[in-house]
Amino acid sequence: MAISEIYNKLPTDDYFDDTRLEVKDEIEALISKVKMIILTRKGDVLADPEFGVDLEQFIFETFFDRAAIYNELNSQFARYVPEAGRYNLSSVVNTTKGEFKDNIVIDILINQERVLGFVI
């Protein structure tokens, strides 16, 4: 399947290429979509106020509902990432004890292999 997505890697990302404008690899595009969902707050997309996971809301929280975060991630993936089923896109949500508060640890898996991780 030939796709074309906007290249959105940051200079701090592994394998950043400042000469690229678009992505043609389906897995790379899928990862970009996942990052966009996770890093977007609900309400920030004008045409779709339900887009995004809004993880920023948890930065100063001390207790988390792991199941709710997990369900929201998977709901967003099912709705906005059509390739999710083909590549077995899934998430694992855990918490760890921090010095002042608990942390949320989110691993994103494609075909059971970790491709992204977030700590909040």
Biopython code that builds the backbone (N, CA, C, O; Angstrom):
import numpy as np
from Bio.PDB.StructureBuilder import StructureBuilder

atoms = [
    (1, "MET", "N", (0.839, -1.180, 0.000)),
    (1, "MET", "CA", (0.000, 0.000, 0.000)),
    (1, "MET", "C", (0.888, 1.249, 0.000)),
    (1, "MET", "O", (1.705, 1.418, 0.905)),
    (2, "ALA", "N", (0.745, 2.092, -0.962)),
    (2, "ALA", "CA", (1.537, 3.312, -1.041)),
    (2, "ALA", "C", (0.860, 4.414, -0.236)),
    (2, "ALA", "O", (-0.275, 4.802, -0.512)),
    (3, "ILE", "N", (1.577, 4.904, 0.760)),
    (3, "ILE", "CA", (1.056, 5.986, 1.573)),
    (3, "ILE", "C", (2.047, 7.126, 1.564)),
    (3, "ILE", "O", (3.207, 6.958, 1.190)),
    (4, "SER", "N", (1.590, 8.257, 1.970)),
    (4, "SER", "CA", (2.473, 9.400, 2.100)),
    (4, "SER", "C", (1.971, 10.236, 3.272)),
    (4, "SER", "O", (0.847, 10.737, 3.254)),
    (5, "GLU", "N", (2.806, 10.378, 4.281)),
    (5, "GLU", "CA", (2.494, 11.164, 5.469)),
    (5, "GLU", "C", (3.554, 12.254, 5.620)),
    (5, "GLU", "O", (4.649, 12.137, 5.069)),
    (6, "ILE", "N", (3.240, 13.283, 6.342)),
    (6, "ILE", "CA", (4.194, 14.352, 6.613)),
    (6, "ILE", "C", (5.260, 13.827, 7.575)),
    (6, "ILE", "O", (4.943, 13.191, 8.580)),
    (7, "TYR", "N", (6.508, 14.095, 7.261)),
    (7, "TYR", "CA", (7.631, 13.689, 8.111)),
    (7, "TYR", "C", (7.640, 14.588, 9.337)),
    (7, "TYR", "O", (7.741, 15.808, 9.213)),
    (8, "ASN", "N", (7.535, 13.992, 10.527)),
    (8, "ASN", "CA", (7.437, 14.835, 11.721)),
    (8, "ASN", "C", (8.423, 14.444, 12.814)),
    (8, "ASN", "O", (8.166, 14.699, 13.991)),
    (9, "LYS", "N", (9.531, 13.837, 12.454)),
    (9, "LYS", "CA", (10.556, 13.542, 13.461)),
    (9, "LYS", "C", (11.231, 14.829, 13.907)),
    (9, "LYS", "O", (11.360, 15.787, 13.145)),
    (10, "LEU", "N", (11.654, 14.822, 15.152)),
    (10, "LEU", "CA", (12.373, 15.961, 15.719)),
    (10, "LEU", "C", (13.876, 15.749, 15.583)),
    (10, "LEU", "O", (14.331, 14.610, 15.476)),
    (11, "PRO", "N", (14.646, 16.822, 15.587)),
    (11, "PRO", "CA", (16.107, 16.665, 15.500)),
    (11, "PRO", "C", (16.683, 15.794, 16.619)),
    (11, "PRO", "O", (17.758, 15.216, 16.457)),
    (12, "THR", "N", (15.991, 15.693, 17.735)),
    (12, "THR", "CA", (16.469, 14.860, 18.845)),
    (12, "THR", "C", (16.088, 13.394, 18.690)),
    (12, "THR", "O", (16.562, 12.556, 19.457)),
    (13, "ASP", "N", (15.239, 13.062, 17.710)),
    (13, "ASP", "CA", (14.832, 11.673, 17.474)),
    (13, "ASP", "C", (15.948, 10.890, 16.799)),
    (13, "ASP", "O", (16.754, 11.440, 16.049)),
    (14, "ASP", "N", (15.974, 9.594, 17.085)),
    (14, "ASP", "CA", (16.915, 8.711, 16.391)),
    (14, "ASP", "C", (16.627, 8.742, 14.897)),
    (14, "ASP", "O", (15.472, 8.795, 14.476)),
    (15, "TYR", "N", (17.662, 8.709, 14.123)),
    (15, "TYR", "CA", (17.575, 8.630, 12.656)),
    (15, "TYR", "C", (16.854, 9.834, 12.032)),
    (15, "TYR", "O", (16.233, 9.704, 10.977)),
    (16, "PHE", "N", (16.934, 10.993, 12.675)),
    (16, "PHE", "CA", (16.358, 12.208, 12.102)),
    (16, "PHE", "C", (17.058, 12.538, 10.789)),
    (16, "PHE", "O", (18.279, 12.425, 10.684)),
    (17, "ASP", "N", (16.282, 12.944, 9.792)),
    (17, "ASP", "CA", (16.818, 13.287, 8.474)),
    (17, "ASP", "C", (16.220, 14.629, 8.057)),
    (17, "ASP", "O", (15.039, 14.716, 7.722)),
    (18, "ASP", "N", (17.046, 15.668, 8.082)),
    (18, "ASP", "CA", (16.530, 17.006, 7.783)),
    (18, "ASP", "C", (16.255, 17.239, 6.297)),
    (18, "ASP", "O", (15.825, 18.328, 5.918)),
    (19, "THR", "N", (16.494, 16.245, 5.457)),
    (19, "THR", "CA", (16.208, 16.396, 4.029)),
    (19, "THR", "C", (14.857, 15.804, 3.639)),
    (19, "THR", "O", (14.420, 15.971, 2.501)),
    (20, "ARG", "N", (14.193, 15.117, 4.560)),
    (20, "ARG", "CA", (12.923, 14.457, 4.242)),
    (20, "ARG", "C", (11.734, 15.359, 4.543)),
    (20, "ARG", "O", (11.731, 16.101, 5.525)),
    (21, "LEU", "N", (10.729, 15.285, 3.686)),
    (21, "LEU", "CA", (9.487, 16.023, 3.894)),
    (21, "LEU", "C", (8.296, 15.099, 4.111)),
    (21, "LEU", "O", (7.280, 15.504, 4.677)),
    (22, "GLU", "N", (8.427, 13.853, 3.658)),
    (22, "GLU", "CA", (7.320, 12.922, 3.786)),
    (22, "GLU", "C", (7.806, 11.525, 4.139)),
    (22, "GLU", "O", (8.984, 11.198, 4.001)),
    (23, "VAL", "N", (6.869, 10.718, 4.595)),
    (23, "VAL", "CA", (7.139, 9.344, 5.002)),
    (23, "VAL", "C", (6.377, 8.427, 4.062)),
    (23, "VAL", "O", (5.187, 8.631, 3.819)),
    (24, "LYS", "N", (7.045, 7.435, 3.542)),
    (24, "LYS", "CA", (6.388, 6.475, 2.659)),
    (24, "LYS", "C", (6.276, 5.089, 3.292)),
    (24, "LYS", "O", (5.504, 4.253, 2.824)),
    (25, "ASP", "N", (7.051, 4.843, 4.362)),
    (25, "ASP", "CA", (7.036, 3.554, 5.041)),
    (25, "ASP", "C", (5.815, 3.483, 5.976)),
    (25, "ASP", "O", (5.609, 4.375, 6.799)),
    (26, "GLU", "N", (5.014, 2.422, 5.844)),
    (26, "GLU", "CA", (3.773, 2.309, 6.604)),
    (26, "GLU", "C", (4.014, 2.205, 8.114)),
    (26, "GLU", "O", (3.253, 2.779, 8.893)),
    (27, "ILE", "N", (5.040, 1.495, 8.534)),
    (27, "ILE", "CA", (5.341, 1.362, 9.965)),
    (27, "ILE", "C", (5.767, 2.714, 10.533)),
    (27, "ILE", "O", (5.323, 3.095, 11.616)),
    (28, "GLU", "N", (6.609, 3.430, 9.827)),
    (28, "GLU", "CA", (7.056, 4.746, 10.281)),
    (28, "GLU", "C", (5.871, 5.711, 10.366)),
    (28, "GLU", "O", (5.792, 6.515, 11.296)),
    (29, "ALA", "N", (4.960, 5.636, 9.411)),
    (29, "ALA", "CA", (3.761, 6.473, 9.443)),
    (29, "ALA", "C", (2.876, 6.093, 10.624)),
    (29, "ALA", "O", (2.312, 6.970, 11.279)),
    (30, "LEU", "N", (2.750, 4.805, 10.903)),
    (30, "LEU", "CA", (1.956, 4.337, 12.038)),
    (30, "LEU", "C", (2.537, 4.886, 13.344)),
    (30, "LEU", "O", (1.785, 5.359, 14.197)),
    (31, "ILE", "N", (3.851, 4.832, 13.511)),
    (31, "ILE", "CA", (4.507, 5.356, 14.707)),
    (31, "ILE", "C", (4.270, 6.855, 14.831)),
    (31, "ILE", "O", (4.042, 7.353, 15.933)),
    (32, "SER", "N", (4.319, 7.578, 13.719)),
    (32, "SER", "CA", (4.051, 9.018, 13.741)),
    (32, "SER", "C", (2.626, 9.311, 14.197)),
    (32, "SER", "O", (2.396, 10.249, 14.960)),
    (33, "LYS", "N", (1.670, 8.509, 13.731)),
    (33, "LYS", "CA", (0.277, 8.692, 14.145)),
    (33, "LYS", "C", (0.113, 8.454, 15.636)),
    (33, "LYS", "O", (-0.603, 9.192, 16.314)),
    (34, "VAL", "N", (0.773, 7.426, 16.146)),
    (34, "VAL", "CA", (0.693, 7.120, 17.578)),
    (34, "VAL", "C", (1.269, 8.275, 18.389)),
    (34, "VAL", "O", (0.668, 8.699, 19.376)),
    (35, "LYS", "N", (2.434, 8.789, 17.979)),
    (35, "LYS", "CA", (3.029, 9.926, 18.689)),
    (35, "LYS", "C", (2.099, 11.136, 18.671)),
    (35, "LYS", "O", (1.951, 11.834, 19.674)),
    (36, "MET", "N", (1.484, 11.371, 17.532)),
    (36, "MET", "CA", (0.569, 12.504, 17.414)),
    (36, "MET", "C", (-0.612, 12.355, 18.372)),
    (36, "MET", "O", (-1.003, 13.318, 19.032)),
    (37, "ILE", "N", (-1.172, 11.167, 18.449)),
    (37, "ILE", "CA", (-2.296, 10.911, 19.359)),
    (37, "ILE", "C", (-1.880, 11.129, 20.807)),
    (37, "ILE", "O", (-2.591, 11.782, 21.571)),
    (38, "ILE", "N", (-0.734, 10.585, 21.181)),
    (38, "ILE", "CA", (-0.291, 10.653, 22.570)),
    (38, "ILE", "C", (0.089, 12.072, 22.971)),
    (38, "ILE", "O", (-0.150, 12.474, 24.110)),
    (39, "LEU", "N", (0.668, 12.827, 22.067)),
    (39, "LEU", "CA", (1.154, 14.157, 22.408)),
    (39, "LEU", "C", (0.132, 15.276, 22.181)),
    (39, "LEU", "O", (0.433, 16.443, 22.432)),
    (40, "THR", "N", (-1.058, 14.939, 21.717)),
    (40, "THR", "CA", (-2.101, 15.941, 21.471)),
    (40, "THR", "C", (-3.116, 15.929, 22.604)),
    (40, "THR", "O", (-3.580, 14.872, 23.032)),
    (41, "ARG", "N", (-3.451, 17.121, 23.082)),
    (41, "ARG", "CA", (-4.491, 17.253, 24.107)),
    (41, "ARG", "C", (-5.859, 17.241, 23.451)),
    (41, "ARG", "O", (-6.043, 17.787, 22.363)),
    (42, "LYS", "N", (-6.807, 16.622, 24.113)),
    (42, "LYS", "CA", (-8.184, 16.667, 23.604)),
    (42, "LYS", "C", (-8.614, 18.125, 23.495)),
    (42, "LYS", "O", (-8.348, 18.942, 24.376)),
    (43, "GLY", "N", (-9.284, 18.422, 22.390)),
    (43, "GLY", "CA", (-9.758, 19.779, 22.169)),
    (43, "GLY", "C", (-8.812, 20.640, 21.349)),
    (43, "GLY", "O", (-9.202, 21.718, 20.903)),
    (44, "ASP", "N", (-7.586, 20.196, 21.139)),
    (44, "ASP", "CA", (-6.620, 20.983, 20.371)),
    (44, "ASP", "C", (-6.822, 20.883, 18.860)),
    (44, "ASP", "O", (-6.345, 21.740, 18.116)),
    (45, "VAL", "N", (-7.517, 19.857, 18.404)),
    (45, "VAL", "CA", (-7.781, 19.703, 16.971)),
    (45, "VAL", "C", (-9.171, 20.268, 16.699)),
    (45, "VAL", "O", (-10.171, 19.733, 17.176)),
    (46, "LEU", "N", (-9.224, 21.329, 15.944)),
    (46, "LEU", "CA", (-10.462, 22.073, 15.729)),
    (46, "LEU", "C", (-11.602, 21.215, 15.191)),
    (46, "LEU", "O", (-12.721, 21.305, 15.694)),
    (47, "ALA", "N", (-11.350, 20.405, 14.206)),
    (47, "ALA", "CA", (-12.423, 19.633, 13.570)),
    (47, "ALA", "C", (-12.806, 18.379, 14.341)),
    (47, "ALA", "O", (-13.839, 17.773, 14.057)),
    (48, "ASP", "N", (-11.986, 17.979, 15.316)),
    (48, "ASP", "CA", (-12.264, 16.751, 16.062)),
    (48, "ASP", "C", (-11.821, 16.915, 17.509)),
    (48, "ASP", "O", (-10.684, 16.581, 17.845)),
    (49, "PRO", "N", (-12.692, 17.422, 18.369)),
    (49, "PRO", "CA", (-12.322, 17.676, 19.770)),
    (49, "PRO", "C", (-12.039, 16.414, 20.583)),
    (49, "PRO", "O", (-11.538, 16.509, 21.703)),
    (50, "GLU", "N", (-12.349, 15.240, 20.045)),
    (50, "GLU", "CA", (-12.082, 13.986, 20.763)),
    (50, "GLU", "C", (-10.717, 13.392, 20.436)),
    (50, "GLU", "O", (-10.308, 12.407, 21.052)),
    (51, "PHE", "N", (-10.004, 13.982, 19.470)),
    (51, "PHE", "CA", (-8.695, 13.462, 19.083)),
    (51, "PHE", "C", (-7.671, 13.750, 20.176)),
    (51, "PHE", "O", (-7.599, 14.866, 20.689)),
    (52, "GLY", "N", (-6.890, 12.751, 20.526)),
    (52, "GLY", "CA", (-5.808, 12.925, 21.495)),
    (52, "GLY", "C", (-6.099, 12.235, 22.806)),
    (52, "GLY", "O", (-7.253, 11.994, 23.160)),
    (53, "VAL", "N", (-5.034, 11.922, 23.520)),
    (53, "VAL", "CA", (-5.166, 11.196, 24.791)),
    (53, "VAL", "C", (-5.089, 12.134, 25.987)),
    (53, "VAL", "O", (-5.567, 11.793, 27.069)),
    (54, "ASP", "N", (-4.497, 13.302, 25.810)),
    (54, "ASP", "CA", (-4.424, 14.295, 26.870)),
    (54, "ASP", "C", (-3.634, 13.804, 28.080)),
    (54, "ASP", "O", (-4.084, 13.951, 29.216)),
    (55, "LEU", "N", (-2.469, 13.226, 27.843)),
    (55, "LEU", "CA", (-1.631, 12.741, 28.947)),
    (55, "LEU", "C", (-1.078, 13.874, 29.803)),
    (55, "LEU", "O", (-0.686, 13.655, 30.949)),
    (56, "GLU", "N", (-1.046, 15.065, 29.256)),
    (56, "GLU", "CA", (-0.542, 16.217, 30.002)),
    (56, "GLU", "C", (-1.318, 16.437, 31.301)),
    (56, "GLU", "O", (-0.774, 16.972, 32.267)),
    (57, "GLN", "N", (-2.562, 16.034, 31.325)),
    (57, "GLN", "CA", (-3.379, 16.214, 32.520)),
    (57, "GLN", "C", (-2.842, 15.445, 33.724)),
    (57, "GLN", "O", (-3.193, 15.759, 34.862)),
    (58, "PHE", "N", (-1.994, 14.440, 33.488)),
    (58, "PHE", "CA", (-1.494, 13.602, 34.570)),
    (58, "PHE", "C", (-0.156, 14.060, 35.142)),
    (58, "PHE", "O", (0.334, 13.463, 36.100)),
    (59, "ILE", "N", (0.438, 15.093, 34.584)),
    (59, "ILE", "CA", (1.781, 15.493, 35.002)),
    (59, "ILE", "C", (1.858, 15.766, 36.494)),
    (59, "ILE", "O", (2.829, 15.360, 37.133)),
    (60, "PHE", "N", (0.881, 16.432, 37.066)),
    (60, "PHE", "CA", (0.944, 16.773, 38.486)),
    (60, "PHE", "C", (0.015, 15.919, 39.346)),
    (60, "PHE", "O", (-0.194, 16.210, 40.524)),
    (61, "GLU", "N", (-0.540, 14.863, 38.751)),
    (61, "GLU", "CA", (-1.396, 13.942, 39.509)),
    (61, "GLU", "C", (-0.531, 12.968, 40.299)),
    (61, "GLU", "O", (0.610, 12.692, 39.929)),
    (62, "THR", "N", (-1.086, 12.453, 41.389)),
    (62, "THR", "CA", (-0.331, 11.501, 42.199)),
    (62, "THR", "C", (-0.854, 10.075, 42.070)),
    (62, "THR", "O", (-0.112, 9.124, 42.317)),
    (63, "PHE", "N", (-2.115, 9.912, 41.687)),
    (63, "PHE", "CA", (-2.694, 8.586, 41.531)),
    (63, "PHE", "C", (-3.295, 8.462, 40.135)),
    (63, "PHE", "O", (-3.846, 9.425, 39.602)),
    (64, "PHE", "N", (-3.186, 7.271, 39.547)),
    (64, "PHE", "CA", (-3.620, 7.072, 38.176)),
    (64, "PHE", "C", (-4.508, 5.851, 38.063)),
    (64, "PHE", "O", (-4.346, 4.876, 38.798)),
    (65, "ASP", "N", (-5.438, 5.915, 37.144)),
    (65, "ASP", "CA", (-6.264, 4.756, 36.801)),
    (65, "ASP", "C", (-5.655, 4.147, 35.542)),
    (65, "ASP", "O", (-5.955, 4.568, 34.425)),
    (66, "ARG", "N", (-4.796, 3.151, 35.741)),
    (66, "ARG", "CA", (-4.098, 2.534, 34.610)),
    (66, "ARG", "C", (-5.066, 1.996, 33.569)),
    (66, "ARG", "O", (-4.838, 2.141, 32.368)),
    (67, "ALA", "N", (-6.142, 1.377, 34.025)),
    (67, "ALA", "CA", (-7.107, 0.788, 33.084)),
    (67, "ALA", "C", (-7.748, 1.863, 32.211)),
    (67, "ALA", "O", (-7.949, 1.650, 31.015)),
    (68, "ALA", "N", (-8.069, 3.016, 32.798)),
    (68, "ALA", "CA", (-8.686, 4.095, 32.026)),
    (68, "ALA", "C", (-7.713, 4.634, 30.973)),
    (68, "ALA", "O", (-8.115, 4.908, 29.842)),
    (69, "ILE", "N", (-6.453, 4.785, 31.334)),
    (69, "ILE", "CA", (-5.451, 5.267, 30.381)),
    (69, "ILE", "C", (-5.274, 4.241, 29.261)),
    (69, "ILE", "O", (-5.243, 4.601, 28.084)),
    (70, "TYR", "N", (-5.161, 2.976, 29.625)),
    (70, "TYR", "CA", (-5.021, 1.891, 28.654)),
    (70, "TYR", "C", (-6.215, 1.880, 27.689)),
    (70, "TYR", "O", (-6.034, 1.795, 26.474)),
    (71, "ASN", "N", (-7.420, 1.964, 28.231)),
    (71, "ASN", "CA", (-8.627, 1.946, 27.395)),
    (71, "ASN", "C", (-8.686, 3.151, 26.473)),
    (71, "ASN", "O", (-9.086, 3.023, 25.316)),
    (72, "GLU", "N", (-8.295, 4.322, 26.966)),
    (72, "GLU", "CA", (-8.302, 5.525, 26.128)),
    (72, "GLU", "C", (-7.292, 5.404, 24.987)),
    (72, "GLU", "O", (-7.594, 5.759, 23.848)),
    (73, "LEU", "N", (-6.100, 4.907, 25.290)),
    (73, "LEU", "CA", (-5.090, 4.709, 24.244)),
    (73, "LEU", "C", (-5.614, 3.780, 23.159)),
    (73, "LEU", "O", (-5.552, 4.102, 21.972)),
    (74, "ASN", "N", (-6.128, 2.635, 23.568)),
    (74, "ASN", "CA", (-6.586, 1.658, 22.587)),
    (74, "ASN", "C", (-7.810, 2.137, 21.821)),
    (74, "ASN", "O", (-7.978, 1.794, 20.651)),
    (75, "SER", "N", (-8.659, 2.917, 22.458)),
    (75, "SER", "CA", (-9.809, 3.505, 21.772)),
    (75, "SER", "C", (-9.341, 4.484, 20.686)),
    (75, "SER", "O", (-9.866, 4.482, 19.572)),
    (76, "GLN", "N", (-8.360, 5.309, 21.017)),
    (76, "GLN", "CA", (-7.808, 6.254, 20.048)),
    (76, "GLN", "C", (-7.139, 5.520, 18.885)),
    (76, "GLN", "O", (-7.303, 5.903, 17.727)),
    (77, "PHE", "N", (-6.390, 4.470, 19.197)),
    (77, "PHE", "CA", (-5.725, 3.700, 18.142)),
    (77, "PHE", "C", (-6.753, 3.088, 17.195)),
    (77, "PHE", "O", (-6.593, 3.133, 15.975)),
    (78, "ALA", "N", (-7.801, 2.521, 17.765)),
    (78, "ALA", "CA", (-8.836, 1.887, 16.940)),
    (78, "ALA", "C", (-9.530, 2.909, 16.049)),
    (78, "ALA", "O", (-9.887, 2.609, 14.910)),
    (79, "ARG", "N", (-9.718, 4.108, 16.569)),
    (79, "ARG", "CA", (-10.456, 5.133, 15.825)),
    (79, "ARG", "C", (-9.604, 5.853, 14.781)),
    (79, "ARG", "O", (-10.088, 6.152, 13.689)),
    (80, "TYR", "N", (-8.333, 6.136, 15.107)),
    (80, "TYR", "CA", (-7.534, 7.018, 14.258)),
    (80, "TYR", "C", (-6.353, 6.356, 13.541)),
    (80, "TYR", "O", (-5.685, 6.999, 12.731)),
    (81, "VAL", "N", (-6.092, 5.088, 13.830)),
    (81, "VAL", "CA", (-4.960, 4.415, 13.183)),
    (81, "VAL", "C", (-5.489, 3.168, 12.473)),
    (81, "VAL", "O", (-5.524, 2.086, 13.059)),
    (82, "PRO", "N", (-5.898, 3.318, 11.217)),
    (82, "PRO", "CA", (-6.491, 2.187, 10.505)),
    (82, "PRO", "C", (-5.548, 0.991, 10.344)),
    (82, "PRO", "O", (-6.009, -0.139, 10.183)),
    (83, "GLU", "N", (-4.241, 1.230, 10.385)),
    (83, "GLU", "CA", (-3.267, 0.144, 10.247)),
    (83, "GLU", "C", (-3.076, -0.652, 11.537)),
    (83, "GLU", "O", (-2.371, -1.661, 11.541)),
    (84, "ALA", "N", (-3.687, -0.218, 12.612)),
    (84, "ALA", "CA", (-3.454, -0.823, 13.932)),
    (84, "ALA", "C", (-3.675, -2.331, 13.940)),
    (84, "ALA", "O", (-2.875, -3.063, 14.522)),
    (85, "GLY", "N", (-4.726, -2.803, 13.316)),
    (85, "GLY", "CA", (-5.019, -4.233, 13.300)),
    (85, "GLY", "C", (-4.026, -5.035, 12.480)),
    (85, "GLY", "O", (-3.657, -6.149, 12.855)),
    (86, "ARG", "N", (-3.596, -4.472, 11.368)),
    (86, "ARG", "CA", (-2.637, -5.174, 10.507)),
    (86, "ARG", "C", (-1.296, -5.388, 11.190)),
    (86, "ARG", "O", (-0.612, -6.378, 10.926)),
    (87, "TYR", "N", (-0.919, -4.466, 12.066)),
    (87, "TYR", "CA", (0.388, -4.537, 12.711)),
    (87, "TYR", "C", (0.305, -4.831, 14.205)),
    (87, "TYR", "O", (1.290, -4.662, 14.924)),
    (88, "ASN", "N", (-0.855, -5.268, 14.677)),
    (88, "ASN", "CA", (-1.032, -5.632, 16.080)),
    (88, "ASN", "C", (-0.516, -4.529, 17.005)),
    (88, "ASN", "O", (0.325, -4.774, 17.870)),
    (89, "LEU", "N", (-1.025, -3.323, 16.813)),
    (89, "LEU", "CA", (-0.655, -2.180, 17.643)),
    (89, "LEU", "C", (-1.295, -2.330, 19.009)),
    (89, "LEU", "O", (-2.502, -2.554, 19.109)),
    (90, "SER", "N", (-0.497, -2.209, 20.064)),
    (90, "SER", "CA", (-1.037, -2.316, 21.420)),
    (90, "SER", "C", (-0.224, -1.441, 22.362)),
    (90, "SER", "O", (0.831, -0.922, 21.998)),
    (91, "SER", "N", (-0.731, -1.289, 23.570)),
    (91, "SER", "CA", (-0.039, -0.498, 24.575)),
    (91, "SER", "C", (0.012, -1.268, 25.886)),
    (91, "SER", "O", (-0.828, -2.124, 26.160)),
    (92, "VAL", "N", (1.015, -0.942, 26.685)),
    (92, "VAL", "CA", (1.143, -1.471, 28.031)),
    (92, "VAL", "C", (1.292, -0.264, 28.938)),
    (92, "VAL", "O", (2.166, 0.575, 28.722)),
    (93, "VAL", "N", (0.441, -0.171, 29.954)),
    (93, "VAL", "CA", (0.469, 0.964, 30.872)),
    (93, "VAL", "C", (0.802, 0.449, 32.267)),
    (93, "VAL", "O", (0.108, -0.414, 32.804)),
    (94, "ASN", "N", (1.861, 0.983, 32.841)),
    (94, "ASN", "CA", (2.270, 0.626, 34.198)),
    (94, "ASN", "C", (2.533, 1.891, 34.992)),
    (94, "ASN", "O", (2.634, 2.982, 34.431)),
    (95, "THR", "N", (2.640, 1.737, 36.283)),
    (95, "THR", "CA", (3.045, 2.851, 37.137)),
    (95, "THR", "C", (4.268, 2.416, 37.937)),
    (95, "THR", "O", (4.428, 1.241, 38.267)),
    (96, "THR", "N", (5.122, 3.380, 38.238)),
    (96, "THR", "CA", (6.280, 3.133, 39.076)),
    (96, "THR", "C", (6.299, 4.169, 40.187)),
    (96, "THR", "O", (5.807, 5.284, 40.013)),
    (97, "LYS", "N", (6.856, 3.808, 41.309)),
    (97, "LYS", "CA", (6.968, 4.741, 42.429)),
    (97, "LYS", "C", (8.095, 5.718, 42.149)),
    (97, "LYS", "O", (9.226, 5.316, 41.878)),
    (98, "GLY", "N", (7.783, 6.988, 42.215)),
    (98, "GLY", "CA", (8.788, 8.029, 42.077)),
    (98, "GLY", "C", (9.095, 8.621, 43.441)),
    (98, "GLY", "O", (8.496, 8.229, 44.443)),
    (99, "GLU", "N", (10.013, 9.550, 43.481)),
    (99, "GLU", "CA", (10.386, 10.167, 44.759)),
    (99, "GLU", "C", (9.249, 10.989, 45.355)),
    (99, "GLU", "O", (9.018, 10.944, 46.563)),
    (100, "PHE", "N", (8.534, 11.741, 44.512)),
    (100, "PHE", "CA", (7.467, 12.602, 45.000)),
    (100, "PHE", "C", (6.081, 12.164, 44.541)),
    (100, "PHE", "O", (5.082, 12.517, 45.168)),
    (101, "LYS", "N", (6.012, 11.410, 43.467)),
    (101, "LYS", "CA", (4.735, 10.947, 42.949)),
    (101, "LYS", "C", (4.961, 9.688, 42.117)),
    (101, "LYS", "O", (6.092, 9.370, 41.749)),
    (102, "ASP", "N", (3.894, 8.992, 41.831)),
    (102, "ASP", "CA", (4.002, 7.834, 40.945)),
    (102, "ASP", "C", (4.182, 8.323, 39.508)),
    (102, "ASP", "O", (3.771, 9.431, 39.161)),
    (103, "ASN", "N", (4.789, 7.497, 38.697)),
    (103, "ASN", "CA", (4.984, 7.806, 37.278)),
    (103, "ASN", "C", (4.172, 6.843, 36.434)),
    (103, "ASN", "O", (3.983, 5.683, 36.803)),
    (104, "ILE", "N", (3.695, 7.329, 35.302)),
    (104, "ILE", "CA", (3.033, 6.473, 34.328)),
    (104, "ILE", "C", (4.088, 6.071, 33.306)),
    (104, "ILE", "O", (4.803, 6.922, 32.778)),
    (105, "VAL", "N", (4.183, 4.789, 33.033)),
    (105, "VAL", "CA", (5.100, 4.278, 32.018)),
    (105, "VAL", "C", (4.252, 3.624, 30.933)),
    (105, "VAL", "O", (3.543, 2.651, 31.187)),
    (106, "ILE", "N", (4.332, 4.164, 29.734)),
    (106, "ILE", "CA", (3.550, 3.647, 28.606)),
    (106, "ILE", "C", (4.515, 3.105, 27.560)),
    (106, "ILE", "O", (5.403, 3.810, 27.083)),
    (107, "ASP", "N", (4.320, 1.846, 27.219)),
    (107, "ASP", "CA", (5.079, 1.238, 26.132)),
    (107, "ASP", "C", (4.121, 0.982, 24.976)),
    (107, "ASP", "O", (3.019, 0.471, 25.177)),
    (108, "ILE", "N", (4.536, 1.334, 23.777)),
    (108, "ILE", "CA", (3.755, 1.093, 22.572)),
    (108, "ILE", "C", (4.422, -0.063, 21.830)),
    (108, "ILE", "O", (5.622, -0.035, 21.554)),
    (109, "LEU", "N", (3.626, -1.073, 21.515)),
    (109, "LEU", "CA", (4.132, -2.273, 20.860)),
    (109, "LEU", "C", (3.533, -2.421, 19.472)),
    (109, "LEU", "O", (2.343, -2.183, 19.266)),
    (110, "ILE", "N", (4.365, -2.815, 18.532)),
    (110, "ILE", "CA", (3.911, -3.205, 17.200)),
    (110, "ILE", "C", (4.398, -4.634, 17.001)),
    (110, "ILE", "O", (5.593, -4.918, 17.079)),
    (111, "ASN", "N", (3.444, -5.530, 16.741)),
    (111, "ASN", "CA", (3.766, -6.949, 16.615)),
    (111, "ASN", "C", (4.561, -7.446, 17.824)),
    (111, "ASN", "O", (5.538, -8.180, 17.679)),
    (112, "GLN", "N", (4.128, -7.037, 19.011)),
    (112, "GLN", "CA", (4.713, -7.437, 20.294)),
    (112, "GLN", "C", (6.134, -6.926, 20.521)),
    (112, "GLN", "O", (6.813, -7.397, 21.434)),
    (113, "GLU", "N", (6.593, -5.982, 19.719)),
    (113, "GLU", "CA", (7.926, -5.397, 19.886)),
    (113, "GLU", "C", (7.776, -3.940, 20.298)),
    (113, "GLU", "O", (7.022, -3.194, 19.673)),
    (114, "ARG", "N", (8.487, -3.528, 21.346)),
    (114, "ARG", "CA", (8.401, -2.154, 21.843)),
    (114, "ARG", "C", (9.031, -1.201, 20.831)),
    (114, "ARG", "O", (10.186, -1.364, 20.440)),
    (115, "VAL", "N", (8.242, -0.189, 20.408)),
    (115, "VAL", "CA", (8.746, 0.780, 19.437)),
    (115, "VAL", "C", (8.787, 2.198, 20.000)),
    (115, "VAL", "O", (9.525, 3.047, 19.499)),
    (116, "LEU", "N", (7.995, 2.453, 21.041)),
    (116, "LEU", "CA", (7.959, 3.771, 21.685)),
    (116, "LEU", "C", (7.751, 3.591, 23.184)),
    (116, "LEU", "O", (7.159, 2.608, 23.628)),
    (117, "GLY", "N", (8.238, 4.536, 23.941)),
    (117, "GLY", "CA", (7.997, 4.534, 25.370)),
    (117, "GLY", "C", (7.834, 5.951, 25.870)),
    (117, "GLY", "O", (8.494, 6.872, 25.389)),
    (118, "PHE", "N", (6.953, 6.122, 26.834)),
    (118, "PHE", "CA", (6.695, 7.436, 27.425)),
    (118, "PHE", "C", (6.657, 7.288, 28.942)),
    (118, "PHE", "O", (6.111, 6.312, 29.458)),
    (119, "VAL", "N", (7.228, 8.240, 29.652)),
    (119, "VAL", "CA", (7.150, 8.276, 31.106)),
    (119, "VAL", "C", (6.575, 9.635, 31.483)),
    (119, "VAL", "O", (7.052, 10.677, 31.034)),
    (120, "ILE", "N", (5.542, 9.600, 32.315)),
    (120, "ILE", "CA", (4.897, 10.843, 32.743)),
    (120, "ILE", "C", (4.896, 10.895, 34.251)),
    (120, "ILE", "O", (4.401, 11.858, 34.835)),
]
sb = StructureBuilder()
sb.init_structure("model")
sb.init_model(0)
sb.init_chain("A")
sb.init_seg("    ")
for serial, (resi, resn, name, xyz) in enumerate(atoms, 1):
    if name == "N":
        sb.init_residue(resn, " ", resi, " ")
    sb.init_atom(name, np.array(xyz, "f"), 0.0, 1.0, " ", f" {name:<3s}", serial, name[0])
structure = sb.get_structure()
